[in-house]
Amino acid sequence: MHTDNKVVGKIGEDLAANLLKEKGYQIVDRNWGNKWGEIDIIARLKGVTVFVEVKTKVGENFGPPEEMVNPRKLRQIQRMASLYNKVGSNQKRIDIVAVVLNEDLSVNRINHYECVY
C-alpha cells in the first residue's frame, strides 16, 4: 500500500503536536520557514523555545525514522532556529519526535527525544 508522504507527514506532525501539548508545551508555530528550510513545530516550555523536527514513517522496513535526522539536518535546523526571533528567549533547544505508523495509519509508536542539539 502506497501512502502519500504529505498525508503521512501531516498525521505525524499532528500526533507530535498533541503529544507535546499533553506534556505541557505551548505550540507557538507550525511549519515555519523560508526558502532555506522549515521547522515542523516551534514550542515553548518553561521559558525555553523548542524547535521540533518530526519524522514519520509507515513501518520500519527501511529503518526507524530517528535515522533520518543526520548531523547535516540538525545543522540546518539550528540555522533556521537562529533566524526565528518571534519569541524573546535566549534559551533554545532542538527536539526530535519520531513517529511510526501502521499500514492503516494508526500509531505504532511515538518517541520524543529532548535536547538532541
Backbone as XML, in Angstrom:
<?xml version="1.0"?>
<chain id="A" units="angstrom">
  <residue number="1" name="MET">
    <atom name="N" x="0.834" y="-1.173" z="0.000"/>
    <atom name="CA" x="0.000" y="0.000" z="0.000"/>
    <atom name="C" x="0.883" y="1.242" z="0.000"/>
  </residue>
  <residue number="2" name="HIS">
    <atom name="N" x="0.674" y="2.143" z="-0.955"/>
    <atom name="CA" x="1.433" y="3.384" z="-1.025"/>
    <atom name="C" x="0.601" y="4.504" z="-0.411"/>
  </residue>
  <residue number="3" name="THR">
    <atom name="N" x="1.215" y="5.250" z="0.480"/>
    <atom name="CA" x="0.526" y="6.365" z="1.119"/>
    <atom name="C" x="1.284" y="7.642" z="0.782"/>
  </residue>
  <residue number="4" name="ASP">
    <atom name="N" x="0.557" y="8.690" z="0.478"/>
    <atom name="CA" x="1.131" y="9.981" z="0.150"/>
    <atom name="C" x="1.991" y="10.488" z="1.312"/>
  </residue>
  <residue number="5" name="ASN">
    <atom name="N" x="3.243" y="10.870" z="1.006"/>
    <atom name="CA" x="4.160" y="11.348" z="2.051"/>
    <atom name="C" x="3.634" y="12.581" z="2.772"/>
  </residue>
  <residue number="6" name="LYS">
    <atom name="N" x="2.931" y="13.466" z="2.054"/>
    <atom name="CA" x="2.388" y="14.665" z="2.700"/>
    <atom name="C" x="1.324" y="14.297" z="3.720"/>
  </residue>
  <residue number="7" name="VAL">
    <atom name="N" x="0.506" y="13.300" z="3.394"/>
    <atom name="CA" x="-0.536" y="12.845" z="4.321"/>
    <atom name="C" x="0.118" y="12.243" z="5.563"/>
  </residue>
  <residue number="8" name="VAL">
    <atom name="N" x="1.101" y="11.380" z="5.342"/>
    <atom name="CA" x="1.809" y="10.740" z="6.453"/>
    <atom name="C" x="2.497" y="11.799" z="7.311"/>
  </residue>
  <residue number="9" name="GLY">
    <atom name="N" x="3.162" y="12.763" z="6.677"/>
    <atom name="CA" x="3.842" y="13.822" z="7.412"/>
    <atom name="C" x="2.890" y="14.652" z="8.248"/>
  </residue>
  <residue number="10" name="LYS">
    <atom name="N" x="1.748" y="14.981" z="7.685"/>
    <atom name="CA" x="0.732" y="15.781" z="8.408"/>
    <atom name="C" x="0.212" y="15.007" z="9.615"/>
  </residue>
  <residue number="11" name="ILE">
    <atom name="N" x="-0.053" y="13.717" z="9.437"/>
    <atom name="CA" x="-0.506" y="12.889" z="10.556"/>
    <atom name="C" x="0.548" y="12.887" z="11.657"/>
  </residue>
  <residue number="12" name="GLY">
    <atom name="N" x="1.801" y="12.680" z="11.274"/>
    <atom name="CA" x="2.891" y="12.655" z="12.254"/>
    <atom name="C" x="3.038" y="13.969" z="12.993"/>
  </residue>
  <residue number="13" name="GLU">
    <atom name="N" x="2.945" y="15.083" z="12.264"/>
    <atom name="CA" x="3.070" y="16.396" z="12.906"/>
    <atom name="C" x="1.906" y="16.666" z="13.859"/>
  </residue>
  <residue number="14" name="ASP">
    <atom name="N" x="0.702" y="16.260" z="13.464"/>
    <atom name="CA" x="-0.450" y="16.427" z="14.354"/>
    <atom name="C" x="-0.283" y="15.594" z="15.624"/>
  </residue>
  <residue number="15" name="LEU">
    <atom name="N" x="0.178" y="14.349" z="15.466"/>
    <atom name="CA" x="0.410" y="13.488" z="16.631"/>
    <atom name="C" x="1.487" y="14.079" z="17.534"/>
  </residue>
  <residue number="16" name="ALA">
    <atom name="N" x="2.559" y="14.586" z="16.925"/>
    <atom name="CA" x="3.652" y="15.184" z="17.696"/>
    <atom name="C" x="3.165" y="16.410" z="18.464"/>
  </residue>
  <residue number="17" name="ALA">
    <atom name="N" x="2.394" y="17.282" z="17.797"/>
    <atom name="CA" x="1.875" y="18.481" z="18.455"/>
    <atom name="C" x="0.989" y="18.098" z="19.637"/>
  </residue>
  <residue number="18" name="ASN">
    <atom name="N" x="0.149" y="17.095" z="19.456"/>
    <atom name="CA" x="-0.721" y="16.641" z="20.552"/>
    <atom name="C" x="0.092" y="16.080" z="21.716"/>
  </residue>
  <residue number="19" name="LEU">
    <atom name="N" x="1.128" y="15.305" z="21.402"/>
    <atom name="CA" x="1.985" y="14.747" z="22.447"/>
    <atom name="C" x="2.657" y="15.870" z="23.232"/>
  </residue>
  <residue number="20" name="LEU">
    <atom name="N" x="3.182" y="16.865" z="22.514"/>
    <atom name="CA" x="3.841" y="17.976" z="23.182"/>
    <atom name="C" x="2.869" y="18.748" z="24.069"/>
  </residue>
  <residue number="21" name="LYS">
    <atom name="N" x="1.649" y="18.986" z="23.578"/>
    <atom name="CA" x="0.638" y="19.680" z="24.385"/>
    <atom name="C" x="0.337" y="18.895" z="25.658"/>
  </residue>
  <residue number="22" name="GLU">
    <atom name="N" x="0.209" y="17.565" z="25.529"/>
    <atom name="CA" x="-0.050" y="16.718" z="26.699"/>
    <atom name="C" x="1.076" y="16.829" z="27.725"/>
  </residue>
  <residue number="23" name="LYS">
    <atom name="N" x="2.299" y="17.079" z="27.254"/>
    <atom name="CA" x="3.456" y="17.207" z="28.138"/>
    <atom name="C" x="3.609" y="18.627" z="28.690"/>
  </residue>
  <residue number="24" name="GLY">
    <atom name="N" x="2.695" y="19.520" z="28.319"/>
    <atom name="CA" x="2.731" y="20.872" z="28.858"/>
    <atom name="C" x="3.381" y="21.918" z="27.974"/>
  </residue>
  <residue number="25" name="TYR">
    <atom name="N" x="3.749" y="21.554" z="26.776"/>
    <atom name="CA" x="4.348" y="22.510" z="25.848"/>
    <atom name="C" x="3.250" y="23.402" z="25.254"/>
  </residue>
  <residue number="26" name="GLN">
    <atom name="N" x="3.622" y="24.647" z="24.979"/>
    <atom name="CA" x="2.733" y="25.559" z="24.261"/>
    <atom name="C" x="3.231" y="25.599" z="22.815"/>
  </residue>
  <residue number="27" name="ILE">
    <atom name="N" x="2.365" y="25.256" z="21.862"/>
    <atom name="CA" x="2.738" y="25.298" z="20.452"/>
    <atom name="C" x="2.685" y="26.760" z="19.993"/>
  </residue>
  <residue number="28" name="VAL">
    <atom name="N" x="3.806" y="27.265" z="19.510"/>
    <atom name="CA" x="3.913" y="28.659" z="19.088"/>
    <atom name="C" x="3.732" y="28.781" z="17.585"/>
  </residue>
  <residue number="29" name="ASP">
    <atom name="N" x="4.306" y="27.863" z="16.833"/>
    <atom name="CA" x="4.272" y="27.914" z="15.375"/>
    <atom name="C" x="4.376" y="26.506" z="14.814"/>
  </residue>
  <residue number="30" name="ARG">
    <atom name="N" x="3.841" y="26.343" z="13.608"/>
    <atom name="CA" x="3.988" y="25.066" z="12.901"/>
    <atom name="C" x="4.371" y="25.358" z="11.463"/>
  </residue>
  <residue number="31" name="ASN">
    <atom name="N" x="5.256" y="24.542" z="10.929"/>
    <atom name="CA" x="5.718" y="24.656" z="9.547"/>
    <atom name="C" x="6.243" y="26.054" z="9.241"/>
  </residue>
  <residue number="32" name="TRP">
    <atom name="N" x="7.059" y="26.561" z="10.152"/>
    <atom name="CA" x="7.651" y="27.875" z="9.974"/>
    <atom name="C" x="8.914" y="27.740" z="9.131"/>
  </residue>
  <residue number="33" name="GLY">
    <atom name="N" x="9.073" y="28.619" z="8.172"/>
    <atom name="CA" x="10.289" y="28.545" z="7.390"/>
    <atom name="C" x="10.371" y="29.588" z="6.315"/>
  </residue>
  <residue number="34" name="ASN">
    <atom name="N" x="11.377" y="29.398" z="5.480"/>
    <atom name="CA" x="11.614" y="30.274" z="4.338"/>
    <atom name="C" x="12.228" y="29.422" z="3.231"/>
  </residue>
  <residue number="35" name="LYS">
    <atom name="N" x="12.844" y="30.063" z="2.255"/>
    <atom name="CA" x="13.367" y="29.298" z="1.118"/>
    <atom name="C" x="14.525" y="28.377" z="1.502"/>
  </residue>
  <residue number="36" name="TRP">
    <atom name="N" x="15.107" y="28.562" z="2.684"/>
    <atom name="CA" x="16.233" y="27.726" z="3.094"/>
    <atom name="C" x="15.826" y="26.517" z="3.920"/>
  </residue>
  <residue number="37" name="GLY">
    <atom name="N" x="14.591" y="26.456" z="4.342"/>
    <atom name="CA" x="14.180" y="25.302" z="5.139"/>
    <atom name="C" x="12.923" y="25.569" z="5.935"/>
  </residue>
  <residue number="38" name="GLU">
    <atom name="N" x="12.575" y="24.578" z="6.737"/>
    <atom name="CA" x="11.346" y="24.655" z="7.517"/>
    <atom name="C" x="11.555" y="23.954" z="8.853"/>
  </residue>
  <residue number="39" name="ILE">
    <atom name="N" x="10.933" y="24.515" z="9.869"/>
    <atom name="CA" x="10.907" y="23.867" z="11.177"/>
    <atom name="C" x="9.479" y="23.392" z="11.397"/>
  </residue>
  <residue number="40" name="ASP">
    <atom name="N" x="9.332" y="22.100" z="11.713"/>
    <atom name="CA" x="8.000" y="21.498" z="11.806"/>
    <atom name="C" x="7.157" y="22.119" z="12.916"/>
  </residue>
  <residue number="41" name="ILE">
    <atom name="N" x="7.715" y="22.175" z="14.122"/>
    <atom name="CA" x="6.969" y="22.703" z="15.269"/>
    <atom name="C" x="7.906" y="23.568" z="16.100"/>
  </residue>
  <residue number="42" name="ILE">
    <atom name="N" x="7.401" y="24.723" z="16.501"/>
    <atom name="CA" x="8.121" y="25.562" z="17.451"/>
    <atom name="C" x="7.225" y="25.665" z="18.681"/>
  </residue>
  <residue number="43" name="ALA">
    <atom name="N" x="7.799" y="25.314" z="19.823"/>
    <atom name="CA" x="7.021" y="25.264" z="21.063"/>
    <atom name="C" x="7.793" y="25.963" z="22.176"/>
  </residue>
  <residue number="44" name="ARG">
    <atom name="N" x="7.099" y="26.181" z="23.285"/>
    <atom name="CA" x="7.732" y="26.762" z="24.468"/>
    <atom name="C" x="7.415" y="25.875" z="25.667"/>
  </residue>
  <residue number="45" name="LEU">
    <atom name="N" x="8.417" y="25.747" z="26.513"/>
    <atom name="CA" x="8.252" y="25.013" z="27.765"/>
    <atom name="C" x="9.150" y="25.650" z="28.816"/>
  </residue>
  <residue number="46" name="LYS">
    <atom name="N" x="8.559" y="26.186" z="29.860"/>
    <atom name="CA" x="9.299" y="26.770" z="30.981"/>
    <atom name="C" x="10.353" y="27.765" z="30.508"/>
  </residue>
  <residue number="47" name="GLY">
    <atom name="N" x="9.966" y="28.667" z="29.613"/>
    <atom name="CA" x="10.873" y="29.714" z="29.164"/>
    <atom name="C" x="11.870" y="29.309" z="28.099"/>
  </residue>
  <residue number="48" name="VAL">
    <atom name="N" x="11.818" y="28.058" z="27.655"/>
    <atom name="CA" x="12.731" y="27.572" z="26.618"/>
    <atom name="C" x="11.967" y="27.460" z="25.307"/>
  </residue>
  <residue number="49" name="THR">
    <atom name="N" x="12.561" y="27.984" z="24.240"/>
    <atom name="CA" x="11.984" y="27.816" z="22.907"/>
    <atom name="C" x="12.513" y="26.505" z="22.350"/>
  </residue>
  <residue number="50" name="VAL">
    <atom name="N" x="11.604" y="25.641" z="21.928"/>
    <atom name="CA" x="11.966" y="24.303" z="21.464"/>
    <atom name="C" x="11.614" y="24.171" z="19.984"/>
  </residue>
  <residue number="51" name="PHE">
    <atom name="N" x="12.624" y="23.845" z="19.185"/>
    <atom name="CA" x="12.451" y="23.628" z="17.751"/>
    <atom name="C" x="12.384" y="22.129" z="17.535"/>
  </residue>
  <residue number="52" name="VAL">
    <atom name="N" x="11.249" y="21.671" z="17.014"/>
    <atom name="CA" x="10.980" y="20.236" z="16.951"/>
    <atom name="C" x="10.963" y="19.757" z="15.497"/>
  </residue>
  <residue number="53" name="GLU">
    <atom name="N" x="11.796" y="18.767" z="15.218"/>
    <atom name="CA" x="11.802" y="18.093" z="13.919"/>
    <atom name="C" x="10.981" y="16.821" z="14.079"/>
  </residue>
  <residue number="54" name="VAL">
    <atom name="N" x="9.994" y="16.646" z="13.217"/>
    <atom name="CA" x="9.135" y="15.468" z="13.278"/>
    <atom name="C" x="9.456" y="14.579" z="12.080"/>
  </residue>
  <residue number="55" name="LYS">
    <atom name="N" x="9.738" y="13.323" z="12.356"/>
    <atom name="CA" x="9.977" y="12.346" z="11.292"/>
    <atom name="C" x="8.955" y="11.229" z="11.444"/>
  </residue>
  <residue number="56" name="THR">
    <atom name="N" x="8.233" y="10.968" z="10.366"/>
    <atom name="CA" x="7.163" y="9.972" z="10.396"/>
    <atom name="C" x="7.374" y="8.970" z="9.278"/>
  </residue>
  <residue number="57" name="LYS">
    <atom name="N" x="7.190" y="7.696" z="9.594"/>
    <atom name="CA" x="7.281" y="6.629" z="8.593"/>
    <atom name="C" x="6.141" y="5.642" z="8.799"/>
  </residue>
  <residue number="58" name="VAL">
    <atom name="N" x="5.753" y="5.007" z="7.719"/>
    <atom name="CA" x="4.817" y="3.888" z="7.802"/>
    <atom name="C" x="5.676" y="2.632" z="7.841"/>
  </residue>
  <residue number="59" name="GLY">
    <atom name="N" x="5.683" y="1.975" z="8.999"/>
    <atom name="CA" x="6.529" y="0.799" z="9.180"/>
    <atom name="C" x="7.991" y="1.186" z="9.341"/>
  </residue>
  <residue number="60" name="GLU">
    <atom name="N" x="8.811" y="0.170" z="9.629"/>
    <atom name="CA" x="10.243" y="0.413" z="9.821"/>
    <atom name="C" x="11.085" y="-0.499" z="8.945"/>
  </residue>
  <residue number="61" name="ASN">
    <atom name="N" x="10.519" y="-0.926" z="7.808"/>
    <atom name="CA" x="11.247" y="-1.831" z="6.925"/>
    <atom name="C" x="12.578" y="-1.258" z="6.452"/>
  </residue>
  <residue number="62" name="PHE">
    <atom name="N" x="12.632" y="0.053" z="6.275"/>
    <atom name="CA" x="13.853" y="0.688" z="5.783"/>
    <atom name="C" x="14.529" y="1.506" z="6.871"/>
  </residue>
  <residue number="63" name="GLY">
    <atom name="N" x="14.349" y="1.096" z="8.106"/>
    <atom name="CA" x="14.964" y="1.771" z="9.240"/>
    <atom name="C" x="13.991" y="2.665" z="9.977"/>
  </residue>
  <residue number="64" name="PRO">
    <atom name="N" x="14.328" y="2.982" z="11.210"/>
    <atom name="CA" x="13.463" y="3.835" z="12.028"/>
    <atom name="C" x="13.551" y="5.301" z="11.589"/>
  </residue>
  <residue number="65" name="PRO">
    <atom name="N" x="12.530" y="6.078" z="11.890"/>
    <atom name="CA" x="12.535" y="7.492" z="11.493"/>
    <atom name="C" x="13.658" y="8.285" z="12.155"/>
  </residue>
  <residue number="66" name="GLU">
    <atom name="N" x="14.097" y="7.860" z="13.320"/>
    <atom name="CA" x="15.183" y="8.554" z="14.005"/>
    <atom name="C" x="16.441" y="8.634" z="13.134"/>
  </residue>
  <residue number="67" name="GLU">
    <atom name="N" x="16.663" y="7.606" z="12.332"/>
    <atom name="CA" x="17.858" y="7.575" z="11.484"/>
    <atom name="C" x="17.810" y="8.606" z="10.358"/>
  </residue>
  <residue number="68" name="MET">
    <atom name="N" x="16.641" y="9.183" z="10.120"/>
    <atom name="CA" x="16.503" y="10.172" z="9.047"/>
    <atom name="C" x="17.026" y="11.547" z="9.468"/>
  </residue>
  <residue number="69" name="VAL">
    <atom name="N" x="17.307" y="11.723" z="10.741"/>
    <atom name="CA" x="17.828" y="13.005" z="11.229"/>
    <atom name="C" x="19.339" y="12.857" z="11.407"/>
  </residue>
  <residue number="70" name="ASN">
    <atom name="N" x="20.081" y="13.376" z="10.436"/>
    <atom name="CA" x="21.531" y="13.262" z="10.456"/>
    <atom name="C" x="22.153" y="14.593" z="10.892"/>
  </residue>
  <residue number="71" name="PRO">
    <atom name="N" x="23.472" y="14.636" z="11.088"/>
    <atom name="CA" x="24.122" y="15.884" z="11.518"/>
    <atom name="C" x="23.858" y="17.065" z="10.578"/>
  </residue>
  <residue number="72" name="ARG">
    <atom name="N" x="23.794" y="16.817" z="9.280"/>
    <atom name="CA" x="23.521" y="17.890" z="8.326"/>
    <atom name="C" x="22.135" y="18.491" z="8.567"/>
  </residue>
  <residue number="73" name="LYS">
    <atom name="N" x="21.130" y="17.629" z="8.798"/>
    <atom name="CA" x="19.767" y="18.093" z="9.064"/>
    <atom name="C" x="19.723" y="18.882" z="10.371"/>
  </residue>
  <residue number="74" name="LEU">
    <atom name="N" x="20.436" y="18.425" z="11.381"/>
    <atom name="CA" x="20.461" y="19.141" z="12.658"/>
    <atom name="C" x="21.090" y="20.530" z="12.504"/>
  </residue>
  <residue number="75" name="ARG">
    <atom name="N" x="22.150" y="20.635" z="11.695"/>
    <atom name="CA" x="22.764" y="21.943" z="11.456"/>
    <atom name="C" x="21.798" y="22.873" z="10.726"/>
  </residue>
  <residue number="76" name="GLN">
    <atom name="N" x="21.041" y="22.313" z="9.775"/>
    <atom name="CA" x="20.051" y="23.118" z="9.052"/>
    <atom name="C" x="18.982" y="23.637" z="10.021"/>
  </residue>
  <residue number="77" name="ILE">
    <atom name="N" x="18.509" y="22.795" z="10.910"/>
    <atom name="CA" x="17.504" y="23.216" z="11.896"/>
    <atom name="C" x="18.093" y="24.296" z="12.797"/>
  </residue>
  <residue number="78" name="GLN">
    <atom name="N" x="19.347" y="24.122" z="13.208"/>
    <atom name="CA" x="19.989" y="25.119" z="14.055"/>
    <atom name="C" x="20.082" y="26.466" z="13.333"/>
  </residue>
  <residue number="79" name="ARG">
    <atom name="N" x="20.432" y="26.456" z="12.055"/>
    <atom name="CA" x="20.497" y="27.709" z="11.282"/>
    <atom name="C" x="19.126" y="28.357" z="11.197"/>
  </residue>
  <residue number="80" name="MET">
    <atom name="N" x="18.099" y="27.551" z="10.919"/>
    <atom name="CA" x="16.744" y="28.095" z="10.843"/>
    <atom name="C" x="16.312" y="28.649" z="12.206"/>
  </residue>
  <residue number="81" name="ALA">
    <atom name="N" x="16.638" y="27.948" z="13.266"/>
    <atom name="CA" x="16.277" y="28.395" z="14.613"/>
    <atom name="C" x="16.929" y="29.736" z="14.927"/>
  </residue>
  <residue number="82" name="SER">
    <atom name="N" x="18.142" y="29.952" z="14.433"/>
    <atom name="CA" x="18.819" y="31.218" z="14.698"/>
    <atom name="C" x="18.128" y="32.385" z="13.992"/>
  </residue>
  <residue number="83" name="LEU">
    <atom name="N" x="17.355" y="32.101" z="12.938"/>
    <atom name="CA" x="16.622" y="33.138" z="12.215"/>
    <atom name="C" x="15.264" y="33.441" z="12.853"/>
  </residue>
  <residue number="84" name="TYR">
    <atom name="N" x="14.808" y="32.537" z="13.687"/>
    <atom name="CA" x="13.485" y="32.679" z="14.299"/>
    <atom name="C" x="13.600" y="33.602" z="15.506"/>
  </residue>
  <residue number="85" name="ASN">
    <atom name="N" x="12.924" y="34.734" z="15.460"/>
    <atom name="CA" x="13.025" y="35.657" z="16.579"/>
    <atom name="C" x="11.670" y="36.191" z="17.025"/>
  </residue>
  <residue number="86" name="LYS">
    <atom name="N" x="10.621" y="35.414" z="16.814"/>
    <atom name="CA" x="9.286" y="35.832" z="17.241"/>
    <atom name="C" x="9.116" y="35.730" z="18.749"/>
  </residue>
  <residue number="87" name="VAL">
    <atom name="N" x="9.898" y="34.874" z="19.371"/>
    <atom name="CA" x="9.768" y="34.659" z="20.808"/>
    <atom name="C" x="11.059" y="35.143" z="21.469"/>
  </residue>
  <residue number="88" name="GLY">
    <atom name="N" x="10.927" y="36.079" z="22.383"/>
    <atom name="CA" x="12.109" y="36.592" z="23.064"/>
    <atom name="C" x="12.637" y="35.602" z="24.077"/>
  </residue>
  <residue number="89" name="SER">
    <atom name="N" x="13.548" y="34.765" z="23.669"/>
    <atom name="CA" x="14.094" y="33.759" z="24.574"/>
    <atom name="C" x="15.536" y="33.492" z="24.191"/>
  </residue>
  <residue number="90" name="ASN">
    <atom name="N" x="16.408" y="33.516" z="25.173"/>
    <atom name="CA" x="17.797" y="33.170" z="24.916"/>
    <atom name="C" x="18.011" y="31.672" z="24.984"/>
  </residue>
  <residue number="91" name="GLN">
    <atom name="N" x="17.127" y="30.982" z="25.691"/>
    <atom name="CA" x="17.267" y="29.536" z="25.831"/>
    <atom name="C" x="16.527" y="28.840" z="24.705"/>
  </residue>
  <residue number="92" name="LYS">
    <atom name="N" x="17.274" y="28.048" z="23.930"/>
    <atom name="CA" x="16.688" y="27.320" z="22.811"/>
    <atom name="C" x="17.256" y="25.911" z="22.801"/>
  </residue>
  <residue number="93" name="ARG">
    <atom name="N" x="16.474" y="25.013" z="22.241"/>
    <atom name="CA" x="16.968" y="23.642" z="22.060"/>
    <atom name="C" x="16.246" y="23.013" z="20.879"/>
  </residue>
  <residue number="94" name="ILE">
    <atom name="N" x="16.792" y="21.891" z="20.420"/>
    <atom name="CA" x="16.188" y="21.140" z="19.322"/>
    <atom name="C" x="15.782" y="19.775" z="19.846"/>
  </residue>
  <residue number="95" name="ASP">
    <atom name="N" x="14.532" y="19.411" z="19.575"/>
    <atom name="CA" x="13.999" y="18.086" z="19.922"/>
    <atom name="C" x="13.627" y="17.362" z="18.643"/>
  </residue>
  <residue number="96" name="ILE">
    <atom name="N" x="13.496" y="16.056" z="18.748"/>
    <atom name="CA" x="13.006" y="15.237" z="17.637"/>
    <atom name="C" x="11.818" y="14.425" z="18.144"/>
  </residue>
  <residue number="97" name="VAL">
    <atom name="N" x="10.779" y="14.347" z="17.319"/>
    <atom name="CA" x="9.687" y="13.419" z="17.592"/>
    <atom name="C" x="9.657" y="12.436" z="16.432"/>
  </residue>
  <residue number="98" name="ALA">
    <atom name="N" x="9.821" y="11.163" z="16.745"/>
    <atom name="CA" x="9.808" y="10.097" z="15.742"/>
    <atom name="C" x="8.493" y="9.339" z="15.858"/>
  </residue>
  <residue number="99" name="VAL">
    <atom name="N" x="7.811" y="9.209" z="14.715"/>
    <atom name="CA" x="6.504" y="8.558" z="14.689"/>
    <atom name="C" x="6.552" y="7.395" z="13.700"/>
  </residue>
  <residue number="100" name="VAL">
    <atom name="N" x="6.096" y="6.244" z="14.146"/>
    <atom name="CA" x="5.953" y="5.092" z="13.249"/>
    <atom name="C" x="4.467" y="4.746" z="13.207"/>
  </residue>
  <residue number="101" name="LEU">
    <atom name="N" x="3.939" y="4.726" z="11.979"/>
    <atom name="CA" x="2.537" y="4.378" z="11.770"/>
    <atom name="C" x="2.421" y="2.961" z="11.230"/>
  </residue>
  <residue number="102" name="ASN">
    <atom name="N" x="1.287" y="2.339" z="11.503"/>
    <atom name="CA" x="0.965" y="1.053" z="10.898"/>
    <atom name="C" x="0.432" y="1.312" z="9.486"/>
  </residue>
  <residue number="103" name="GLU">
    <atom name="N" x="0.247" y="0.262" z="8.717"/>
    <atom name="CA" x="-0.259" y="0.390" z="7.348"/>
    <atom name="C" x="-1.607" y="1.109" z="7.284"/>
  </residue>
  <residue number="104" name="ASP">
    <atom name="N" x="-2.433" y="0.944" z="8.332"/>
    <atom name="CA" x="-3.745" y="1.612" z="8.364"/>
    <atom name="C" x="-3.654" y="3.038" z="8.917"/>
  </residue>
  <residue number="105" name="LEU">
    <atom name="N" x="-2.412" y="3.528" z="9.094"/>
    <atom name="CA" x="-2.098" y="4.868" z="9.589"/>
    <atom name="C" x="-2.422" y="5.087" z="11.064"/>
  </residue>
  <residue number="106" name="SER">
    <atom name="N" x="-2.657" y="3.988" z="11.795"/>
    <atom name="CA" x="-2.775" y="4.094" z="13.243"/>
    <atom name="C" x="-1.354" y="4.156" z="13.831"/>
  </residue>
  <residue number="107" name="VAL">
    <atom name="N" x="-1.254" y="4.606" z="15.060"/>
    <atom name="CA" x="0.057" y="4.789" z="15.683"/>
    <atom name="C" x="0.642" y="3.459" z="16.125"/>
  </residue>
  <residue number="108" name="ASN">
    <atom name="N" x="1.845" y="3.185" z="15.684"/>
    <atom name="CA" x="2.609" y="2.041" z="16.164"/>
    <atom name="C" x="3.420" y="2.484" z="17.375"/>
  </residue>
  <residue number="109" name="ARG">
    <atom name="N" x="4.181" y="3.578" z="17.202"/>
    <atom name="CA" x="4.926" y="4.151" z="18.320"/>
    <atom name="C" x="5.237" y="5.616" z="18.037"/>
  </residue>
  <residue number="110" name="ILE">
    <atom name="N" x="5.457" y="6.365" z="19.128"/>
    <atom name="CA" x="5.859" y="7.751" z="19.034"/>
    <atom name="C" x="6.858" y="8.023" z="20.155"/>
  </residue>
  <residue number="111" name="ASN">
    <atom name="N" x="8.018" y="8.562" z="19.782"/>
    <atom name="CA" x="9.080" y="8.826" z="20.756"/>
    <atom name="C" x="9.487" y="10.300" z="20.662"/>
  </residue>
  <residue number="112" name="HIS">
    <atom name="N" x="9.674" y="10.907" z="21.815"/>
    <atom name="CA" x="10.105" y="12.303" z="21.899"/>
    <atom name="C" x="11.508" y="12.320" z="22.495"/>
  </residue>
  <residue number="113" name="TYR">
    <atom name="N" x="12.463" y="12.846" z="21.715"/>
    <atom name="CA" x="13.850" y="12.954" z="22.150"/>
    <atom name="C" x="14.143" y="14.432" z="22.421"/>
  </residue>
  <residue number="114" name="GLU">
    <atom name="N" x="14.459" y="14.741" z="23.656"/>
    <atom name="CA" x="14.680" y="16.129" z="24.045"/>
    <atom name="C" x="16.154" y="16.512" z="23.940"/>
  </residue>
  <residue number="115" name="CYS">
    <atom name="N" x="16.360" y="17.768" z="23.568"/>
    <atom name="CA" x="17.685" y="18.393" z="23.576"/>
    <atom name="C" x="18.725" y="17.572" z="22.812"/>
  </residue>
  <residue number="116" name="VAL">
    <atom name="N" x="18.432" y="17.302" z="21.545"/>
    <atom name="CA" x="19.338" y="16.495" z="20.742"/>
    <atom name="C" x="20.481" y="17.321" z="20.136"/>
  </residue>
  <residue number="117" name="TYR">
    <atom name="N" x="20.331" y="18.657" z="20.182"/>
    <atom name="CA" x="21.386" y="19.506" z="19.597"/>
    <atom name="C" x="21.389" y="20.836" z="20.282"/>
  </residue>
</chain>
